[in-house]
Amino acid sequence: MYPAEGYWRIDTSSDNFIKCPQSKSCLGGSKDEGKSISLTGFCGEGYEGVACSGCAPGYARFGSKNYLYRVINPLQLKALKLV
C-alpha cells in the first residue's frame, strides 16, 4: 500500500496518509508507469522532506503562492531573500 498522488506518509508502518500542502509536490507512491514504487511517496522535482514541503538544495520559494524556483547561482538566492 502506497500513497496516492497529492499524499505522503511518514513511514511504512503508518496507516496515516497526509495530504500535502502543495499537491503537485507529492507524486504519490508509484511513478514511471509503476516501474518505481515508494511506500512513503515520491516528492516532485525541487521538493523534499515531510509531506514534500521543503525545498531541495538548489531551489527556493518565492511569491504569495509559494512558487518553487530553481536557483542558478547564489546571487539569485540572495535576491530572492531581499524580495
SULHU-V17412 format. One record per residue. RES is the residue in one letter. PSI is psi as a letter, one per 40 degrees, with the letter a starting at -180 (999 if undefined). Layout:
<<RES;PSI> <RES;PSI>>
This chain:
<<M;h> <Y;i> <P;i> <A;i> <E;h> <G;e> <Y;i> <W;i> <R;i> <I;d> <D;i> <T;e> <S;e> <S;h> <D;e> <N;h> <F;h> <I;h> <K;h> <C;i> <P;d> <Q;h> <S;d> <K;e> <S;d> <C;h> <L;e> <G;a> <G;e> <S;h> <K;i> <D;f> <E;f> <G;e> <K;d> <S;h> <I;h> <S;h> <L;e> <T;d> <G;i> <F;i> <C;i> <G;i> <E;h> <G;e> <Y;i> <E;i> <G;a> <V;h> <A;f> <C;f> <S;e> <G;i> <C;h> <A;i> <P;h> <G;e> <Y;i> <A;i> <R;i> <F;i> <G;i> <S;d> <K;e> <N;f> <Y;i> <L;h> <Y;h> <R;h> <V;h> <I;d> <N;i> <P;d> <L;d> <Q;d> <L;d> <K;d> <A;d> <L;d> <K;d> <L;d> <V;999>>
